[in-house]
Amino acid sequence: MKKTQKVLAVIAVVAVIVLVTGCKSTPENPNAGPEVSATIPELFSPNPDNPNERMTVAISVVHPVPIKDWTIQIQPNRQGAGQRQSAEGGQRQGGQGERTERTTERPEGQERQRRRAAFFEQTGKGKVPANFQWNGRGTSGELVQSATDYRLTISVNDIFDNNSVFEGIISIDVIVRQEGDVLRIIVPSIVFPANSSDFNRLTEDERRANTRILRLIANALNRYPDYKITVEGHANPTTAPDTSERTREEAGAAGIIGLRPLSEARARAVADFLIANHNIDRARLSVVGLGGTRTVAAYDDEEENWKNRRVEFILNK
């Protein structure tokens, strides 16, 4: 009798274990990626002197099964609408306002896009942070470029490796840098036609992007009404430095405008636009074209040389 009772007890325990195990079975594969959305501030103004100042992106992930891992990347937005690469290598960038955007789910079996080293990257396991904070610096510590758009990418994988990707734009405000007794604003995102300084030759989207960027610049300049302003034009050369080819490229040749006169014409076009549209006093402004004589990246570095084609504003009291 006792033996029978023991057998029955064992059977009961096994039944309970089976029941509990069944209740905690592995969740069913949804065969779809998570729904990811994010709200990005309209404009981010990083402080070059205080890396502790941060912007916050609110992130929401809705999914019926647990998240395995995630990646947040930030890259200069050099392939979006309103951008164009000129003959000397400069990039054009547009901007957007505040928005809440949603994910783009990758079709099953689609090969993931090959990625280059990100300007900024953060990875994690499990739940995606609800509030992602960023100080405007890359993984290497480099500060973002002034008045330039950066693409935010949030990639999320669930426990079945279903993947979704959110993409949005972080728009950077004008950054004023203190350098000794002067202030400097460096802007690589003003739009110009290839080998030209004529804003009228731009597309409507490019003109709209310029209007926004130049308005940000004017707002910054008007905060310093007692300062004189030197507008410097810089170009991205396509030939090696200290060669006869570079000398010809800087000076120009028959039928070809050189980098120095081109960069000066572009700087003057910017100054004229600010005077005509934003009431910047012409007496405060002077213009110089430096061509490719002060590059900030190697001319043949395809990932970085877009920074060479820029306009700088030097403020002196």
Buried (B, 14 or more C-beta within 10 A) or exposed (E): EEEEEEEEEEEEEEEEEEEEEEEEEEEEEEEBBBBBBBBBBEBBBBBBEEEEEBBBBBBBBEBEBEBBBBBBBBBBBBEBEBBBBBEBBBBBBBBBEEEEBBBEBBEEEEEEEEEEEBBBBBEEEEEBBEEBEBBBBBEEEEBBBBBBBBBBBBBBBBBBEBBBBBBBBBBBBBBBEEEEEBBBBBBBBBBBBEEBBEBEEBBEBBBBBBBBBBBBBBEBBEEBEEBBBBBBBBBBBBBEBEEEEBEEBBBBEEEEBBBBBBBBBBBBBBBBBBBEEBEBEEEBBBBBBBBBBEBEBEBEEEEEBBBBBBBBBBBEE
